[in-house]
Amino acid sequence: MKNNIKVERAKKDLTQEQLADTLGVTRQTINAIEKNKYLPSTLLALKMSALFGVTVNELFILEEGD
């Protein structure tokens, strides 16, 4: 699975720290999600999609074999 978190974060001119504070997680969590080392909970994915104004499917893209 890949994601567009970094792209959407850049569109809103947010740092990882700012996004983390807004979502109530650590900067390390955001970093791990962006690097595909950690999959967020459903709740966190929904919060991110609402914040960015995109669907969860636009943020997280299933790749063949996922």
Predicted model as a PDB file, atoms N, CA, C, CB and O in Angstrom, pLDDT in the B-factor column:
MODEL        1                                                                  
ATOM      1  N   MET A   1       0.848  -1.167   0.000  1.00 90.00           N  
ATOM      2  CA  MET A   1       0.000   0.000   0.000  1.00 90.00           C  
ATOM      3  C   MET A   1       0.893   1.228   0.000  1.00 90.00           C  
ATOM      4  CB  MET A   1      -0.965  -0.001   1.214  1.00 90.00           C  
ATOM      5  O   MET A   1       1.880   1.298   0.733  1.00 90.00           O  
ATOM      6  N   LYS A   2       0.533   2.195  -0.833  1.00 94.00           N  
ATOM      7  CA  LYS A   2       1.255   3.458  -0.782  1.00 94.00           C  
ATOM      8  C   LYS A   2       0.281   4.540  -0.329  1.00 94.00           C  
ATOM      9  CB  LYS A   2       1.890   3.810  -2.169  1.00 94.00           C  
ATOM     10  O   LYS A   2      -0.927   4.315  -0.253  1.00 94.00           O  
ATOM     11  N   ASN A   3       0.826   5.716  -0.029  1.00 97.00           N  
ATOM     12  CA  ASN A   3      -0.052   6.777   0.436  1.00 97.00           C  
ATOM     13  C   ASN A   3       0.379   8.127  -0.115  1.00 97.00           C  
ATOM     14  CB  ASN A   3      -0.076   6.815   1.955  1.00 97.00           C  
ATOM     15  O   ASN A   3       1.493   8.293  -0.610  1.00 97.00           O  
ATOM     16  N   ASN A   4      -0.527   9.077  -0.017  1.00 97.00           N  
ATOM     17  CA  ASN A   4      -0.297  10.444  -0.491  1.00 97.00           C  
ATOM     18  C   ASN A   4      -0.283  11.446   0.656  1.00 97.00           C  
ATOM     19  CB  ASN A   4      -1.366  10.837  -1.504  1.00 97.00           C  
ATOM     20  O   ASN A   4      -0.587  12.622   0.456  1.00 97.00           O  
ATOM     21  N   ILE A   5       0.064  10.995   1.842  1.00 98.00           N  
ATOM     22  CA  ILE A   5       0.043  11.877   3.013  1.00 98.00           C  
ATOM     23  C   ILE A   5       0.998  13.052   2.819  1.00 98.00           C  
ATOM     24  CB  ILE A   5       0.416  11.092   4.288  1.00 98.00           C  
ATOM     25  O   ILE A   5       0.634  14.200   3.074  1.00 98.00           O  
ATOM     26  N   LYS A   6       2.207  12.767   2.374  1.00 97.00           N  
ATOM     27  CA  LYS A   6       3.200  13.831   2.213  1.00 97.00           C  
ATOM     28  C   LYS A   6       2.724  14.881   1.202  1.00 97.00           C  
ATOM     29  CB  LYS A   6       4.550  13.237   1.766  1.00 97.00           C  
ATOM     30  O   LYS A   6       2.913  16.079   1.414  1.00 97.00           O  
ATOM     31  N   VAL A   7       2.116  14.435   0.118  1.00 97.00           N  
ATOM     32  CA  VAL A   7       1.596  15.353  -0.905  1.00 97.00           C  
ATOM     33  C   VAL A   7       0.493  16.224  -0.327  1.00 97.00           C  
ATOM     34  CB  VAL A   7       1.069  14.569  -2.125  1.00 97.00           C  
ATOM     35  O   VAL A   7       0.504  17.444  -0.492  1.00 97.00           O  
ATOM     36  N   GLU A   8      -0.458  15.597   0.350  1.00 98.00           N  
ATOM     37  CA  GLU A   8      -1.572  16.354   0.927  1.00 98.00           C  
ATOM     38  C   GLU A   8      -1.097  17.293   2.032  1.00 98.00           C  
ATOM     39  CB  GLU A   8      -2.633  15.400   1.477  1.00 98.00           C  
ATOM     40  O   GLU A   8      -1.622  18.396   2.184  1.00 98.00           O  
ATOM     41  N   ARG A   9      -0.119  16.860   2.789  1.00 97.00           N  
ATOM     42  CA  ARG A   9       0.455  17.703   3.848  1.00 97.00           C  
ATOM     43  C   ARG A   9       1.115  18.937   3.232  1.00 97.00           C  
ATOM     44  CB  ARG A   9       1.489  16.902   4.695  1.00 97.00           C  
ATOM     45  O   ARG A   9       0.980  20.044   3.753  1.00 97.00           O  
ATOM     46  N   ALA A  10       1.822  18.745   2.132  1.00 97.00           N  
ATOM     47  CA  ALA A  10       2.487  19.863   1.446  1.00 97.00           C  
ATOM     48  C   ALA A  10       1.465  20.854   0.891  1.00 97.00           C  
ATOM     49  CB  ALA A  10       3.383  19.339   0.305  1.00 97.00           C  
ATOM     50  O   ALA A  10       1.689  22.064   0.929  1.00 97.00           O  
ATOM     51  N   LYS A  11       0.354  20.349   0.382  1.00 97.00           N  
ATOM     52  CA  LYS A  11      -0.702  21.231  -0.148  1.00 97.00           C  
ATOM     53  C   LYS A  11      -1.232  22.162   0.941  1.00 97.00           C  
ATOM     54  CB  LYS A  11      -1.861  20.396  -0.737  1.00 97.00           C  
ATOM     55  O   LYS A  11      -1.587  23.309   0.668  1.00 97.00           O  
ATOM     56  N   LYS A  12      -1.282  21.664   2.167  1.00 97.00           N  
ATOM     57  CA  LYS A  12      -1.782  22.458   3.298  1.00 97.00           C  
ATOM     58  C   LYS A  12      -0.646  23.193   4.014  1.00 97.00           C  
ATOM     59  CB  LYS A  12      -2.526  21.555   4.294  1.00 97.00           C  
ATOM     60  O   LYS A  12      -0.877  23.883   5.007  1.00 97.00           O  
ATOM     61  N   ASP A  13       0.586  23.042   3.503  1.00 98.00           N  
ATOM     62  CA  ASP A  13       1.763  23.683   4.089  1.00 98.00           C  
ATOM     63  C   ASP A  13       1.915  23.316   5.574  1.00 98.00           C  
ATOM     64  CB  ASP A  13       1.670  25.212   3.928  1.00 98.00           C  
ATOM     65  O   ASP A  13       2.143  24.175   6.426  1.00 98.00           O  
ATOM     66  N   LEU A  14       1.782  22.017   5.852  1.00 98.00           N  
ATOM     67  CA  LEU A  14       1.911  21.511   7.220  1.00 98.00           C  
ATOM     68  C   LEU A  14       3.200  20.714   7.366  1.00 98.00           C  
ATOM     69  CB  LEU A  14       0.696  20.640   7.599  1.00 98.00           C  
ATOM     70  O   LEU A  14       3.565  19.947   6.475  1.00 98.00           O  
ATOM     71  N   THR A  15       3.878  20.893   8.476  1.00 98.00           N  
ATOM     72  CA  THR A  15       5.016  20.046   8.792  1.00 98.00           C  
ATOM     73  C   THR A  15       4.484  18.742   9.380  1.00 98.00           C  
ATOM     74  CB  THR A  15       6.000  20.757   9.781  1.00 98.00           C  
ATOM     75  O   THR A  15       3.309  18.643   9.734  1.00 98.00           O  
ATOM     76  N   GLN A  16       5.355  17.750   9.479  1.00 98.00           N  
ATOM     77  CA  GLN A  16       4.952  16.511  10.137  1.00 98.00           C  
ATOM     78  C   GLN A  16       4.528  16.799  11.575  1.00 98.00           C  
ATOM     79  CB  GLN A  16       6.101  15.475  10.106  1.00 98.00           C  
ATOM     80  O   GLN A  16       3.554  16.227  12.063  1.00 98.00           O  
ATOM     81  N   GLU A  17       5.248  17.671  12.242  1.00 98.00           N  
ATOM     82  CA  GLU A  17       4.940  18.016  13.635  1.00 98.00           C  
ATOM     83  C   GLU A  17       3.563  18.667  13.756  1.00 98.00           C  
ATOM     84  CB  GLU A  17       6.014  18.955  14.201  1.00 98.00           C  
ATOM     85  O   GLU A  17       2.790  18.330  14.653  1.00 98.00           O  
ATOM     86  N   GLN A  18       3.261  19.596  12.855  1.00 98.00           N  
ATOM     87  CA  GLN A  18       1.960  20.270  12.890  1.00 98.00           C  
ATOM     88  C   GLN A  18       0.821  19.287  12.631  1.00 98.00           C  
ATOM     89  CB  GLN A  18       1.918  21.403  11.857  1.00 98.00           C  
ATOM     90  O   GLN A  18      -0.208  19.325  13.306  1.00 98.00           O  
ATOM     91  N   LEU A  19       1.012  18.415  11.657  1.00 98.00           N  
ATOM     92  CA  LEU A  19      -0.017  17.410  11.373  1.00 98.00           C  
ATOM     93  C   LEU A  19      -0.198  16.485  12.561  1.00 98.00           C  
ATOM     94  CB  LEU A  19       0.345  16.596  10.120  1.00 98.00           C  
ATOM     95  O   LEU A  19      -1.324  16.170  12.946  1.00 98.00           O  
ATOM     96  N   ALA A  20       0.904  16.055  13.138  1.00 98.00           N  
ATOM     97  CA  ALA A  20       0.840  15.168  14.303  1.00 98.00           C  
ATOM     98  C   ALA A  20       0.083  15.825  15.453  1.00 98.00           C  
ATOM     99  CB  ALA A  20       2.254  14.779  14.758  1.00 98.00           C  
ATOM    100  O   ALA A  20      -0.770  15.193  16.076  1.00 98.00           O  
ATOM    101  N   ASP A  21       0.389  17.083  15.736  1.00 98.00           N  
ATOM    102  CA  ASP A  21      -0.297  17.807  16.819  1.00 98.00           C  
ATOM    103  C   ASP A  21      -1.792  17.906  16.551  1.00 98.00           C  
ATOM    104  CB  ASP A  21       0.299  19.215  16.989  1.00 98.00           C  
ATOM    105  O   ASP A  21      -2.604  17.723  17.458  1.00 98.00           O  
ATOM    106  N   THR A  22      -2.154  18.193  15.311  1.00 98.00           N  
ATOM    107  CA  THR A  22      -3.564  18.316  14.940  1.00 98.00           C  
ATOM    108  C   THR A  22      -4.306  17.000  15.132  1.00 98.00           C  
ATOM    109  CB  THR A  22      -3.693  18.779  13.490  1.00 98.00           C  
ATOM    110  O   THR A  22      -5.462  16.983  15.556  1.00 98.00           O  
ATOM    111  N   LEU A  23      -3.621  15.886  14.811  1.00 98.00           N  
ATOM    112  CA  LEU A  23      -4.257  14.570  14.888  1.00 98.00           C  
ATOM    113  C   LEU A  23      -4.093  13.887  16.240  1.00 98.00           C  
ATOM    114  CB  LEU A  23      -3.701  13.684  13.823  1.00 98.00           C  
ATOM    115  O   LEU A  23      -4.715  12.856  16.494  1.00 98.00           O  
ATOM    116  N   GLY A  24      -3.264  14.451  17.104  1.00 98.00           N  
ATOM    117  CA  GLY A  24      -3.066  13.857  18.432  1.00 98.00           C  
ATOM    118  C   GLY A  24      -2.151  12.648  18.432  1.00 98.00           C  
ATOM    119  O   GLY A  24      -2.311  11.735  19.241  1.00 98.00           O  
ATOM    120  N   VAL A  25      -1.182  12.648  17.510  1.00 98.00           N  
ATOM    121  CA  VAL A  25      -0.186  11.574  17.450  1.00 98.00           C  
ATOM    122  C   VAL A  25       1.214  12.196  17.470  1.00 98.00           C  
ATOM    123  CB  VAL A  25      -0.386  10.689  16.168  1.00 98.00           C  
ATOM    124  O   VAL A  25       1.353  13.417  17.533  1.00 98.00           O  
ATOM    125  N   THR A  26       2.237  11.362  17.417  1.00 98.00           N  
ATOM    126  CA  THR A  26       3.594  11.888  17.415  1.00 98.00           C  
ATOM    127  C   THR A  26       4.074  12.141  15.990  1.00 98.00           C  
ATOM    128  CB  THR A  26       4.543  10.923  18.132  1.00 98.00           C  
ATOM    129  O   THR A  26       3.521  11.600  15.033  1.00 98.00           O  
ATOM    130  N   ARG A  27       5.102  12.962  15.864  1.00 98.00           N  
ATOM    131  CA  ARG A  27       5.716  13.209  14.566  1.00 98.00           C  
ATOM    132  C   ARG A  27       6.275  11.911  13.996  1.00 98.00           C  
ATOM    133  CB  ARG A  27       6.826  14.269  14.683  1.00 98.00           C  
ATOM    134  O   ARG A  27       6.246  11.686  12.786  1.00 98.00           O  
ATOM    135  N   GLN A  28       6.785  11.059  14.886  1.00 98.00           N  
ATOM    136  CA  GLN A  28       7.338   9.780  14.445  1.00 98.00           C  
ATOM    137  C   GLN A  28       6.264   8.902  13.795  1.00 98.00           C  
ATOM    138  CB  GLN A  28       7.974   9.042  15.628  1.00 98.00           C  
ATOM    139  O   GLN A  28       6.547   8.158  12.856  1.00 98.00           O  
ATOM    140  N   THR A  29       5.050   8.993  14.294  1.00 98.00           N  
ATOM    141  CA  THR A  29       3.939   8.234  13.711  1.00 98.00           C  
ATOM    142  C   THR A  29       3.671   8.707  12.287  1.00 98.00           C  
ATOM    143  CB  THR A  29       2.662   8.379  14.573  1.00 98.00           C  
ATOM    144  O   THR A  29       3.509   7.894  11.378  1.00 98.00           O  
ATOM    145  N   ILE A  30       3.625  10.016  12.099  1.00 98.00           N  
ATOM    146  CA  ILE A  30       3.400  10.571  10.761  1.00 98.00           C  
ATOM    147  C   ILE A  30       4.529  10.158   9.832  1.00 98.00           C  
ATOM    148  CB  ILE A  30       3.283  12.112  10.814  1.00 98.00           C  
ATOM    149  O   ILE A  30       4.284   9.762   8.693  1.00 98.00           O  
ATOM    150  N   ASN A  31       5.760  10.247  10.308  1.00 98.00           N  
ATOM    151  CA  ASN A  31       6.920   9.856   9.511  1.00 98.00           C  
ATOM    152  C   ASN A  31       6.821   8.382   9.098  1.00 98.00           C  
ATOM    153  CB  ASN A  31       8.222  10.106  10.300  1.00 98.00           C  
ATOM    154  O   ASN A  31       7.070   8.040   7.942  1.00 98.00           O  
ATOM    155  N   ALA A  32       6.464   7.527  10.034  1.00 98.00           N  
ATOM    156  CA  ALA A  32       6.356   6.092   9.744  1.00 98.00           C  
ATOM    157  C   ALA A  32       5.242   5.814   8.738  1.00 98.00           C  
ATOM    158  CB  ALA A  32       6.102   5.303  11.037  1.00 98.00           C  
ATOM    159  O   ALA A  32       5.396   4.953   7.872  1.00 98.00           O  
ATOM    160  N   ILE A  33       4.135   6.522   8.840  1.00 98.00           N  
ATOM    161  CA  ILE A  33       3.033   6.342   7.895  1.00 98.00           C  
ATOM    162  C   ILE A  33       3.483   6.778   6.495  1.00 98.00           C  
ATOM    163  CB  ILE A  33       1.779   7.151   8.348  1.00 98.00           C  
ATOM    164  O   ILE A  33       3.251   6.070   5.515  1.00 98.00           O  
ATOM    165  N   GLU A  34       4.122   7.942   6.411  1.00 97.00           N  
ATOM    166  CA  GLU A  34       4.575   8.441   5.112  1.00 97.00           C  
ATOM    167  C   GLU A  34       5.564   7.492   4.451  1.00 97.00           C  
ATOM    168  CB  GLU A  34       5.209   9.812   5.270  1.00 97.00           C  
ATOM    169  O   GLU A  34       5.590   7.381   3.225  1.00 97.00           O  
ATOM    170  N   LYS A  35       6.375   6.809   5.246  1.00 97.00           N  
ATOM    171  CA  LYS A  35       7.379   5.886   4.712  1.00 97.00           C  
ATOM    172  C   LYS A  35       6.842   4.459   4.558  1.00 97.00           C  
ATOM    173  CB  LYS A  35       8.601   5.876   5.615  1.00 97.00           C  
ATOM    174  O   LYS A  35       7.598   3.531   4.271  1.00 97.00           O  
ATOM    175  N   ASN A  36       5.539   4.298   4.750  1.00 94.00           N  
ATOM    176  CA  ASN A  36       4.880   2.988   4.632  1.00 94.00           C  
ATOM    177  C   ASN A  36       5.440   1.953   5.604  1.00 94.00           C  
ATOM    178  CB  ASN A  36       5.016   2.468   3.214  1.00 94.00           C  
ATOM    179  O   ASN A  36       5.461   0.760   5.301  1.00 94.00           O  
ATOM    180  N   LYS A  37       5.889   2.402   6.757  1.00 96.00           N  
ATOM    181  CA  LYS A  37       6.383   1.479   7.781  1.00 96.00           C  
ATOM    182  C   LYS A  37       5.315   1.195   8.829  1.00 96.00           C  
ATOM    183  CB  LYS A  37       7.636   2.047   8.451  1.00 96.00           C  
ATOM    184  O   LYS A  37       5.480   0.313   9.671  1.00 96.00           O  
ATOM    185  N   TYR A  38       4.217   1.951   8.773  1.00 96.00           N  
ATOM    186  CA  TYR A  38       3.146   1.808   9.753  1.00 96.00           C  
ATOM    187  C   TYR A  38       1.824   2.125   9.071  1.00 96.00           C  
ATOM    188  CB  TYR A  38       3.377   2.736  10.988  1.00 96.00           C  
ATOM    189  O   TYR A  38       1.709   3.125   8.363  1.00 96.00           O  
ATOM    190  N   LEU A  39       0.834   1.275   9.283  1.00 95.00           N  
ATOM    191  CA  LEU A  39      -0.506   1.528   8.769  1.00 95.00           C  
ATOM    192  C   LEU A  39      -1.348   2.142   9.886  1.00 95.00           C  
ATOM    193  CB  LEU A  39      -1.159   0.214   8.229  1.00 95.00           C  
ATOM    194  O   LEU A  39      -1.421   1.587  10.982  1.00 95.00           O  
ATOM    195  N   PRO A  40      -1.975   3.268   9.620  1.00 97.00           N  
ATOM    196  CA  PRO A  40      -2.763   3.917  10.667  1.00 97.00           C  
ATOM    197  C   PRO A  40      -4.048   3.153  10.967  1.00 97.00           C  
ATOM    198  CB  PRO A  40      -3.095   5.345  10.262  1.00 97.00           C  
ATOM    199  O   PRO A  40      -4.526   2.357  10.158  1.00 97.00           O  
ATOM    200  N   SER A  41      -4.583   3.412  12.131  1.00 97.00           N  
ATOM    201  CA  SER A  41      -5.885   2.839  12.475  1.00 97.00           C  
ATOM    202  C   SER A  41      -6.944   3.428  11.548  1.00 97.00           C  
ATOM    203  CB  SER A  41      -6.243   3.111  13.972  1.00 97.00           C  
ATOM    204  O   SER A  41      -6.710   4.438  10.884  1.00 97.00           O  
ATOM    205  N   THR A  42      -8.083   2.801  11.513  1.00 97.00           N  
ATOM    206  CA  THR A  42      -9.193   3.313  10.708  1.00 97.00           C  
ATOM    207  C   THR A  42      -9.569   4.714  11.159  1.00 97.00           C  
ATOM    208  CB  THR A  42     -10.412   2.379  10.800  1.00 97.00           C  
ATOM    209  O   THR A  42      -9.819   5.590  10.331  1.00 97.00           O  
ATOM    210  N   LEU A  43      -9.609   4.928  12.463  1.00 98.00           N  
ATOM    211  CA  LEU A  43      -9.963   6.240  13.009  1.00 98.00           C  
ATOM    212  C   LEU A  43      -8.971   7.306  12.557  1.00 98.00           C  
ATOM    213  CB  LEU A  43     -10.016   6.186  14.541  1.00 98.00           C  
ATOM    214  O   LEU A  43      -9.379   8.392  12.145  1.00 98.00           O  
ATOM    215  N   LEU A  44      -7.685   7.014  12.627  1.00 98.00           N  
ATOM    216  CA  LEU A  44      -6.673   7.980  12.219  1.00 98.00           C  
ATOM    217  C   LEU A  44      -6.757   8.242  10.712  1.00 98.00           C  
ATOM    218  CB  LEU A  44      -5.267   7.479  12.601  1.00 98.00           C  
ATOM    219  O   LEU A  44      -6.619   9.386  10.278  1.00 98.00           O  
ATOM    220  N   ALA A  45      -6.976   7.217   9.928  1.00 98.00           N  
ATOM    221  CA  ALA A  45      -7.118   7.391   8.479  1.00 98.00           C  
ATOM    222  C   ALA A  45      -8.326   8.280   8.161  1.00 98.00           C  
ATOM    223  CB  ALA A  45      -7.265   6.016   7.780  1.00 98.00           C  
ATOM    224  O   ALA A  45      -8.254   9.136   7.279  1.00 98.00           O  
ATOM    225  N   LEU A  46      -9.420   8.075   8.873  1.00 98.00           N  
ATOM    226  CA  LEU A  46     -10.612   8.898   8.668  1.00 98.00           C  
ATOM    227  C   LEU A  46     -10.372  10.345   9.080  1.00 98.00           C  
ATOM    228  CB  LEU A  46     -11.789   8.325   9.449  1.00 98.00           C  
ATOM    229  O   LEU A  46     -10.833  11.267   8.407  1.00 98.00           O  
ATOM    230  N   LYS A  47      -9.653  10.549  10.181  1.00 98.00           N  
ATOM    231  CA  LYS A  47      -9.320  11.913  10.622  1.00 98.00           C  
ATOM    232  C   LYS A  47      -8.457  12.618   9.582  1.00 98.00           C  
ATOM    233  CB  LYS A  47      -8.591  11.884  11.984  1.00 98.00           C  
ATOM    234  O   LYS A  47      -8.667  13.795   9.290  1.00 98.00           O  
ATOM    235  N   MET A  48      -7.486  11.897   9.022  1.00 98.00           N  
ATOM    236  CA  MET A  48      -6.621  12.494   8.008  1.00 98.00           C  
ATOM    237  C   MET A  48      -7.408  12.842   6.755  1.00 98.00           C  
ATOM    238  CB  MET A  48      -5.475  11.549   7.660  1.00 98.00           C  
ATOM    239  O   MET A  48      -7.219  13.918   6.187  1.00 98.00           O  
ATOM    240  N   SER A  49      -8.281  11.955   6.320  1.00 98.00           N  
ATOM    241  CA  SER A  49      -9.057  12.229   5.112  1.00 98.00           C  
ATOM    242  C   SER A  49      -9.967  13.439   5.316  1.00 98.00           C  
ATOM    243  CB  SER A  49      -9.890  10.996   4.718  1.00 98.00           C  
ATOM    244  O   SER A  49     -10.128  14.250   4.403  1.00 98.00           O  
ATOM    245  N   ALA A  50     -10.556  13.567   6.486  1.00 98.00           N  
ATOM    246  CA  ALA A  50     -11.406  14.726   6.780  1.00 98.00           C  
ATOM    247  C   ALA A  50     -10.581  16.010   6.797  1.00 98.00           C  
ATOM    248  CB  ALA A  50     -12.126  14.541   8.130  1.00 98.00           C  
ATOM    249  O   ALA A  50     -10.997  17.027   6.243  1.00 98.00           O  
ATOM    250  N   LEU A  51      -9.429  15.961   7.423  1.00 98.00           N  
ATOM    251  CA  LEU A  51      -8.555  17.136   7.506  1.00 98.00           C  
ATOM    252  C   LEU A  51      -8.118  17.607   6.118  1.00 98.00           C  
ATOM    253  CB  LEU A  51      -7.321  16.822   8.363  1.00 98.00           C  
ATOM    254  O   LEU A  51      -8.107  18.806   5.839  1.00 98.00           O  
ATOM    255  N   PHE A  52      -7.761  16.663   5.254  1.00 98.00           N  
ATOM    256  CA  PHE A  52      -7.281  17.010   3.926  1.00 98.00           C  
ATOM    257  C   PHE A  52      -8.404  17.211   2.911  1.00 98.00           C  
ATOM    258  CB  PHE A  52      -6.351  15.945   3.436  1.00 98.00           C  
ATOM    259  O   PHE A  52      -8.168  17.725   1.818  1.00 98.00           O  
ATOM    260  N   GLY A  53      -9.614  16.811   3.265  1.00 98.00           N  
ATOM    261  CA  GLY A  53     -10.745  16.975   2.359  1.00 98.00           C  
ATOM    262  C   GLY A  53     -10.699  16.029   1.170  1.00 98.00           C  
ATOM    263  O   GLY A  53     -11.131  16.370   0.069  1.00 98.00           O  
ATOM    264  N   VAL A  54     -10.166  14.831   1.411  1.00 98.00           N  
ATOM    265  CA  VAL A  54     -10.105  13.799   0.377  1.00 98.00           C  
ATOM    266  C   VAL A  54     -10.637  12.498   0.971  1.00 98.00           C  
ATOM    267  CB  VAL A  54      -8.642  13.616  -0.166  1.00 98.00           C  
ATOM    268  O   VAL A  54     -10.797  12.384   2.187  1.00 98.00           O  
ATOM    269  N   THR A  55     -10.907  11.524   0.115  1.00 98.00           N  
ATOM    270  CA  THR A  55     -11.371  10.237   0.622  1.00 98.00           C  
ATOM    271  C   THR A  55     -10.192   9.419   1.145  1.00 98.00           C  
ATOM    272  CB  THR A  55     -12.123   9.458  -0.478  1.00 98.00           C  
ATOM    273  O   THR A  55      -9.038   9.690   0.811  1.00 98.00           O  
ATOM    274  N   VAL A  56     -10.494   8.432   1.954  1.00 97.00           N  
ATOM    275  CA  VAL A  56      -9.461   7.515   2.443  1.00 97.00           C  
ATOM    276  C   VAL A  56      -8.792   6.824   1.251  1.00 97.00           C  
ATOM    277  CB  VAL A  56     -10.070   6.461   3.423  1.00 97.00           C  
ATOM    278  O   VAL A  56      -7.582   6.595   1.256  1.00 97.00           O  
ATOM    279  N   ASN A  57      -9.587   6.495   0.237  1.00 96.00           N  
ATOM    280  CA  ASN A  57      -9.037   5.839  -0.951  1.00 96.00           C  
ATOM    281  C   ASN A  57      -8.096   6.744  -1.732  1.00 96.00           C  
ATOM    282  CB  ASN A  57     -10.157   5.379  -1.854  1.00 96.00           C  
ATOM    283  O   ASN A  57      -7.219   6.252  -2.443  1.00 96.00           O  
ATOM    284  N   GLU A  58      -8.262   8.046  -1.614  1.00 96.00           N  
ATOM    285  CA  GLU A  58      -7.339   8.969  -2.269  1.00 96.00           C  
ATOM    286  C   GLU A  58      -6.035   9.096  -1.479  1.00 96.00           C  
ATOM    287  CB  GLU A  58      -7.993  10.345  -2.435  1.00 96.00           C  
ATOM    288  O   GLU A  58      -4.983   9.384  -2.049  1.00 96.00           O  
ATOM    289  N   LEU A  59      -6.111   8.883  -0.179  1.00 97.00           N  
ATOM    290  CA  LEU A  59      -4.909   8.952   0.667  1.00 97.00           C  
ATOM    291  C   LEU A  59      -4.104   7.662   0.650  1.00 97.00           C  
ATOM    292  CB  LEU A  59      -5.297   9.279   2.093  1.00 97.00           C  
ATOM    293  O   LEU A  59      -2.873   7.684   0.632  1.00 97.00           O  
ATOM    294  N   PHE A  60      -4.811   6.543   0.655  1.00 96.00           N  
ATOM    295  CA  PHE A  60      -4.161   5.238   0.732  1.00 96.00           C  
ATOM    296  C   PHE A  60      -4.538   4.419  -0.485  1.00 96.00           C  
ATOM    297  CB  PHE A  60      -4.550   4.496   2.032  1.00 96.00           C  
ATOM    298  O   PHE A  60      -5.718   4.169  -0.731  1.00 96.00           O  
ATOM    299  N   ILE A  61      -3.542   4.003  -1.246  1.00 94.00           N  
ATOM    300  CA  ILE A  61      -3.767   3.294  -2.500  1.00 94.00           C  
ATOM    301  C   ILE A  61      -3.282   1.858  -2.381  1.00 94.00           C  
ATOM    302  CB  ILE A  61      -3.059   4.007  -3.666  1.00 94.00           C  
ATOM    303  O   ILE A  61      -2.107   1.608  -2.114  1.00 94.00           O  
ATOM    304  N   LEU A  62      -4.200   0.917  -2.583  1.00 91.00           N  
ATOM    305  CA  LEU A  62      -3.826  -0.491  -2.573  1.00 91.00           C  
ATOM    306  C   LEU A  62      -3.046  -0.814  -3.850  1.00 91.00           C  
ATOM    307  CB  LEU A  62      -5.086  -1.399  -2.449  1.00 91.00           C  
ATOM    308  O   LEU A  62      -3.422  -0.408  -4.949  1.00 91.00           O  
ATOM    309  N   GLU A  63      -1.974  -1.540  -3.677  1.00 88.00           N  
ATOM    310  CA  GLU A  63      -1.193  -1.978  -4.823  1.00 88.00           C  
ATOM    311  C   GLU A  63      -1.429  -3.460  -5.040  1.00 88.00           C  
ATOM    312  CB  GLU A  63       0.313  -1.683  -4.622  1.00 88.00           C  
ATOM    313  O   GLU A  63      -1.862  -4.167  -4.130  1.00 88.00           O  
ATOM    314  N   GLU A  64      -1.149  -3.923  -6.230  1.00 85.00           N  
ATOM    315  CA  GLU A  64      -1.329  -5.330  -6.527  1.00 85.00           C  
ATOM    316  C   GLU A  64      -0.516  -6.170  -5.526  1.00 85.00           C  
ATOM    317  CB  GLU A  64      -0.904  -5.640  -7.990  1.00 85.00           C  
ATOM    318  O   GLU A  64       0.665  -5.908  -5.297  1.00 85.00           O  
ATOM    319  N   GLY A  65      -1.152  -7.153  -4.951  1.00 82.00           N  
ATOM    320  CA  GLY A  65      -0.487  -8.011  -3.977  1.00 82.00           C  
ATOM    321  C   GLY A  65      -0.735  -7.594  -2.539  1.00 82.00           C  
ATOM    322  O   GLY A  65      -0.345  -8.313  -1.618  1.00 82.00           O  
ATOM    323  N   ASP A  66      -1.376  -6.444  -2.319  1.00 77.00           N  
ATOM    324  CA  ASP A  66      -1.678  -6.010  -0.939  1.00 77.00           C  
ATOM    325  C   ASP A  66      -2.848  -6.790  -0.385  1.00 77.00           C  
ATOM    326  CB  ASP A  66      -1.984  -4.499  -0.888  1.00 77.00           C  
ATOM    327  O   ASP A  66      -3.251  -6.570   0.757  1.00 77.00           O  
TER     328      ASP A  66                                                      
ENDMDL                                                                          
END                                                                             
